[in-house]
């Protein structure tokens, strides 16, 4: 999906590197010399989410080594770093080891990464999934994300087709699908909304209104036991016939496997579907390798990071230089039945013919913003009498306060849509739409 941004590009990296050392003992980087890079991870490779980052990082570093931009093994990885001051300590260790560029992989790291960037202006800091780089004004602090809502939508579309073809007896009357979420942040809400809309798009016209979704939050990015029990409850207590997730372990897929192979759409387990071959329907993930490659190459060349606007970089399904940043997969035994439809849908998203958050495909009439204590309280949006969105003002600065509406509701393709990731790389769609129920929320 083509990304659009409104703001002016940041200063070139060469200019950033020429700034004062700010009290750091680290030697400022000279473009064209061997780089050293570091990665801070919330968990270890035991987490499917962190493992996805680590593999992409190691691959990008390997390619940079082949190009002569880094020495062999010229990188460092810090694992099991909580979203606390320990992130700053990990960053300092990486600086002390000579890292010129430091990445982190979790949303809660971003405040500490930003502060370290302020204190160390000669080092590039990139907080993946962070949302305040533009607002911060800190020139060596960056954010990155990808339009994973496209991938979740496509995986959901495949799941809708699967339900129609393989579970048709369960979709003729009102039925539920379930979603295991980590936290009630826009990143998660955007993802599960995209997935739900994708499932409905894959269903036959007569069955779309029958599909309802139950979301249950675990309150943790990575807790295999909670993810298992949450998915188990959605299946057994809520009678959900399909499960997906935005959480970082194999807990939910294992619950599906243990519950008579309930159909499952997973996240970040592309390389291990065999374990869940009888329940696996589809999957999606962000491929971070293109981003790591761009940052390493651009820093080495002493130029602005390719594809970045206002220190925000957004990868897509196929938009250069972020080509291939959003990946999706469908079970091998099923993909041939829907391949043509999947390719068409993906092509339409890439070209802007279709948009995930097309306002004609969802309503918000049952969750008004005036509902005290309701899930949309404090959010700035308006609907028409039928419940279709006519105004939406998102939080774009990461302070949980609605900021501006300009260009968020855009015309094009099939009609008016919410232009997700227009103002920043991280998602900001955070409305609870009709058809979705929150089972529990842990803040």
C-alpha angles and dihedrals in degrees: 000000000000112000122223126198133181105203134083120265118261128251117288116268090242089064090048091052091053093062125107119285089240093216096308121137090216118111112241114250121256112208112244096033125106113286130218118202136188138202127204114203129193092217137004130266087282085081111077089216096052092040088057090055095044095051092048091047094050092047093050091048090050091054091047089052090053089052091052093246094117138024117250108281088007092153139082131210125201112197134189093030112158124220091262142083086302086078090061090048091051090049090051091052089053091049090050089053090056103259114165095187126036126190129189126196107206133075094230092058094066100087091053093044090052092051092048089050090054091050094044108038093168092064124075113231122192122185108197112216090012118135111199107067095107095044092046095061089211103143098205094047118091141178129209137186139144136230091264087156085074090055093045090048091052092046088049091049089054089049092051089053089047092053091051094049103034105024102031093140090063099050101055093084129037108300138175135230122195137221128196108211129186104210136352093253126134090251090061096037092050090050099049092043090053091048093049092049089049093052091050091048089055093052124087115264091252093057105043095089089050092063117094127171131216118202121198122186123214097196091230136081091218125024113128095191093051092045090051095048092043092053090042090055093048089054099041104030102030096034093230112176097197130036135198134166152204098202131100111245139064091252096109095045089049091052089052091050091050092049099067091288097297106198111268135196106198137196125228098350099107093132097051109047091124090077089058100029094135095051102028113110105159144331142202136199144164114253102215095184096092090054095048089048093051094049094047094046095043093048091048090051092046095236140117114288107268113248094016126126122186090350090302121116122190122190121205145188093276114339114130132267086022095047114154096013092127115055131183132179138194128205109273093230092056107030096084090061093060103021097115092048092047093050092048092049092048091047091051091052092048094049097043095246088121132026129202094226098045103161094222090065099062142031134205099198096118093052107050119184089233092064104113111231091005124136093258097045111135094018118121113231141120133205135194123245091279093053098253116143116259101162133024128173111186134194105256101165098058097245095111091244120116109251117178143343102204110135094347090114102050134179121229143092109026094353142287115357140170105258098223116202092013096129099030138006095249117079119257104181101121108156122124103230128203116280094038123099126190109223097187137350126205114193 
